[in-house]
Amino acid sequence: IYTLDNILGGAEDVANGKEFDGANKDVAQMIVFLAFLACIILMAVNGLLVVPFIPIAISFIYSKGLTLGNSRLRLKEGGYGVKNLVVGACKGGVIGAVILAFTGNQAIALMIFIFFGIKSFLVSTLNDLADVHGDASAGIRTLPLYLGVPRLKAFLVVLALLSYAPVGLGFATGVLASQPILMAYSLAASVAAIIIYDPSWHYSESWLRRNLRALLTDGEFLVPILILSVV
């Protein structure tokens, strides 16, 4: 969704997407197409052919928008966290649908939906911190603009802690297989990313600063899985 959004672009991306100047959009389009094709194949093999079409449709409405008569629906322009809710519901919903199809257990699917939905909401909201100027110029009232950075970070930390409640309940009741090391790292990485992240890092000359947020959020499961695999 985010790669496709960077390709399609919008008024806000003129200010927000400076790091993509000179990038080859054809390569990005090919990567999105191959990822979508791989998803279709994997889902179709498991009887879930319709599932991958949900996020690709939402991503188009999110970035490019949909015109209905005299009205235009563009989810990215939804202020006050609406666009973040859409992204969270999309990711959590797709993962939850897959879990439900494989297990047939609605309780497990609901726990997974809530967890990944909130996690995706957190990451997308944190991403908005670096885009406040472009969003403001485009008239998009994002949560960082509405709450301010200190209150936003406090809100996100509380939300991050709450997101682990259903998973903790699943561990305690035996509904989910317990993974204390994996989840402890995930929680610590999420909270650390929220607290220490500074929007100025987005354009820093330091590779570590530019990518630290992504390593802590997008890599929060990959890193502990690699460590556990080696151990």
C-alpha positions as CSV (number, residue, x, y, z in Angstrom):
1,I,0.0,0.0,0.0
2,Y,2.8,2.5,0.9
3,T,4.9,1.6,-2.1
4,L,1.9,2.1,-4.4
5,D,1.1,5.3,-2.6
6,N,4.6,6.6,-3.3
7,I,4.3,5.7,-7.0
8,L,0.9,7.3,-7.5
9,G,1.7,10.3,-5.3
10,G,-0.4,13.3,-4.3
11,A,-0.2,17.0,-3.5
12,E,1.2,16.1,0.0
13,D,3.9,13.9,-1.5
14,V,5.5,16.9,-3.3
15,A,6.8,18.0,0.1
16,N,6.9,14.6,1.8
17,G,8.7,12.5,-0.8
18,K,12.0,14.3,-1.3
19,E,13.9,11.1,-0.6
20,F,12.3,9.6,-3.7
21,D,13.6,12.2,-6.1
22,G,15.3,10.4,-9.0
23,A,13.8,7.1,-8.0
24,N,12.7,4.7,-10.8
25,K,9.0,4.3,-10.5
26,D,8.9,1.5,-13.1
27,V,11.0,-0.7,-10.8
28,A,8.7,0.1,-7.9
29,Q,5.6,-0.8,-10.0
30,M,7.2,-4.1,-11.0
31,I,7.9,-4.9,-7.4
32,V,4.3,-4.2,-6.4
33,F,3.1,-6.3,-9.3
34,L,5.3,-9.2,-8.4
35,A,4.3,-9.0,-4.7
36,F,0.7,-8.9,-5.7
37,L,1.1,-11.9,-8.0
38,A,2.9,-13.9,-5.4
39,C,0.1,-13.1,-2.9
40,I,-2.6,-14.2,-5.4
41,I,-0.7,-17.6,-6.0
42,L,-0.2,-18.3,-2.3
43,M,-3.8,-17.4,-1.3
44,A,-5.3,-19.3,-4.3
45,V,-3.4,-22.4,-3.4
46,N,-5.1,-22.3,0.1
47,G,-8.5,-21.4,-1.2
48,L,-8.3,-17.7,-0.4
49,L,-8.3,-16.1,-3.8
50,V,-10.4,-13.1,-2.9
51,V,-8.3,-12.0,0.0
52,P,-5.3,-10.3,-1.8
53,F,-7.8,-8.2,-3.9
54,I,-9.0,-6.5,-0.7
55,P,-5.8,-4.6,0.2
56,I,-5.0,-3.8,-3.5
57,A,-8.4,-2.2,-3.9
58,I,-8.2,-0.3,-0.6
59,S,-4.7,0.9,-1.5
60,F,-6.0,2.4,-4.8
61,I,-8.8,4.2,-3.0
62,Y,-6.3,5.2,-0.3
63,S,-3.9,6.8,-2.7
64,K,-5.6,7.6,-5.9
65,G,-9.2,7.9,-4.8
66,L,-12.5,6.9,-6.2
67,T,-14.9,9.3,-7.9
68,L,-18.6,8.8,-7.4
69,G,-20.7,11.3,-9.3
70,N,-19.7,14.7,-7.9
71,S,-18.1,13.2,-4.8
72,R,-14.5,11.9,-4.5
73,L,-13.4,9.4,-1.9
74,R,-9.7,9.4,-1.1
75,L,-8.9,7.6,2.1
76,K,-5.5,9.2,2.6
77,E,-7.3,12.5,3.1
78,G,-9.2,11.2,6.1
79,G,-7.9,13.3,9.0
80,Y,-7.8,12.7,12.7
81,G,-6.5,9.1,12.3
82,V,-9.1,7.9,9.8
83,K,-6.5,6.9,7.2
84,N,-4.5,5.1,9.9
85,L,-7.6,3.2,11.0
86,V,-8.1,2.2,7.4
87,V,-4.5,0.9,7.1
88,G,-4.7,-0.9,10.4
89,A,-8.1,-2.5,9.6
90,C,-6.8,-3.6,6.2
91,K,-3.7,-5.3,7.5
92,G,-5.3,-6.8,10.6
93,G,-8.3,-7.9,8.6
94,V,-6.3,-9.7,5.9
95,I,-4.2,-11.5,8.5
96,G,-7.2,-12.3,10.6
97,A,-9.0,-13.7,7.6
98,V,-6.1,-16.0,6.8
99,I,-6.0,-17.2,10.4
100,L,-9.7,-17.8,10.4
101,A,-9.5,-19.8,7.2
102,F,-6.7,-22.0,8.5
103,T,-8.0,-22.5,12.1
104,G,-11.7,-21.9,11.9
105,N,-11.3,-20.4,15.4
106,Q,-13.0,-17.0,15.6
107,A,-11.4,-16.1,19.0
108,I,-7.9,-16.6,17.6
109,A,-8.7,-14.6,14.4
110,L,-10.2,-11.8,16.5
111,M,-7.1,-11.6,18.7
112,I,-4.8,-11.5,15.7
113,F,-7.0,-8.9,14.0
114,I,-6.9,-6.6,17.0
115,F,-3.1,-7.1,17.5
116,F,-1.9,-6.5,14.0
117,G,-4.6,-3.9,13.3
118,I,-3.4,-1.8,16.2
119,K,0.3,-2.4,15.4
120,S,-0.2,-1.2,11.8
121,F,-2.2,1.8,13.1
122,L,0.8,2.7,15.3
123,V,3.4,2.3,12.5
124,S,1.4,4.4,10.0
125,T,0.8,7.1,12.6
126,L,4.5,7.2,13.5
127,N,5.2,7.6,9.8
128,D,3.0,10.7,9.7
129,L,5.4,12.4,12.1
130,A,7.9,12.9,9.3
131,D,5.2,14.2,6.9
132,V,3.5,16.9,9.0
133,H,4.6,19.8,6.7
134,G,3.4,18.2,3.5
135,D,0.2,16.9,5.1
136,A,-0.5,20.4,6.5
137,S,0.0,22.1,3.1
138,A,-2.4,19.6,1.6
139,G,-5.0,20.2,4.3
140,I,-4.7,16.7,5.7
141,R,-5.3,17.0,9.5
142,T,-3.2,14.0,10.7
143,L,-2.9,12.9,14.4
144,P,0.5,14.5,14.8
145,L,-0.9,17.8,13.6
146,Y,-4.0,17.4,15.8
147,L,-2.4,16.2,19.0
148,G,1.1,17.5,18.8
149,V,4.2,15.3,19.2
150,P,4.3,14.9,23.1
151,R,0.6,13.9,23.4
152,L,0.8,11.8,20.3
153,K,3.7,9.8,21.6
154,A,2.0,9.3,25.0
155,F,-1.1,8.1,23.2
156,L,0.8,5.7,21.0
157,V,2.7,4.2,24.0
158,V,-0.5,3.5,25.8
159,L,-2.1,2.1,22.7
160,A,1.0,-0.1,22.1
161,L,0.7,-1.5,25.6
162,L,-3.0,-2.2,25.1
163,S,-2.4,-4.0,21.8
164,Y,-0.6,-6.8,23.7
165,A,-3.6,-7.4,26.0
166,P,-5.5,-9.8,23.7
167,V,-2.2,-11.7,22.9
168,G,-1.4,-11.9,26.6
169,L,-4.9,-13.2,27.2
170,G,-4.3,-15.8,24.5
171,F,-1.1,-16.9,26.1
172,A,-2.6,-17.2,29.5
173,T,-5.6,-19.2,28.4
174,G,-3.6,-21.4,26.1
175,V,-5.5,-20.3,23.0
176,L,-2.2,-19.0,21.5
177,A,1.2,-20.7,21.7
178,S,3.3,-18.7,24.2
179,Q,6.2,-16.8,22.7
180,P,7.5,-14.7,25.6
181,I,10.9,-13.8,24.0
182,L,9.4,-12.8,20.6
183,M,6.7,-10.7,22.1
184,A,8.9,-9.1,24.8
185,Y,11.3,-7.9,22.0
186,S,8.3,-6.8,19.9
187,L,6.9,-4.7,22.7
188,A,10.2,-3.2,23.7
189,A,11.0,-2.3,20.1
190,S,7.6,-0.7,19.5
191,V,7.8,1.5,22.7
192,A,11.4,2.4,22.0
193,A,10.6,3.5,18.4
194,I,7.7,5.7,19.6
195,I,9.7,7.3,22.4
196,I,13.1,8.0,20.7
197,Y,12.0,8.7,17.1
198,D,12.6,12.2,15.9
199,P,11.2,13.3,12.5
200,S,14.5,15.0,11.6
201,W,16.1,11.5,11.4
202,H,14.1,10.9,8.3
203,Y,16.5,13.0,6.2
204,S,19.6,12.4,8.3
205,E,22.9,11.7,6.6
206,S,23.4,8.8,9.0
207,W,22.1,5.5,7.6
208,L,21.3,4.2,11.1
209,R,19.3,7.2,12.0
210,R,17.3,7.1,8.7
211,N,16.5,3.4,9.2
212,L,16.3,3.0,13.0
213,R,12.6,3.5,13.1
214,A,12.0,1.0,10.3
215,L,14.4,-1.5,12.0
216,L,12.5,-1.2,15.3
217,T,9.0,-1.3,13.8
218,D,9.1,-3.3,10.5
219,G,11.9,-5.5,11.9
220,E,10.4,-6.1,15.3
221,F,9.5,-9.7,14.5
222,L,12.3,-10.5,12.0
223,V,15.1,-9.7,14.4
224,P,14.0,-11.9,17.3
225,I,13.1,-14.7,14.9
226,L,16.6,-14.6,13.4
227,I,18.1,-14.6,16.9
228,L,15.9,-17.5,18.1
229,S,16.7,-19.5,14.9
230,V,20.5,-19.0,15.5
231,V,20.1,-20.0,19.2
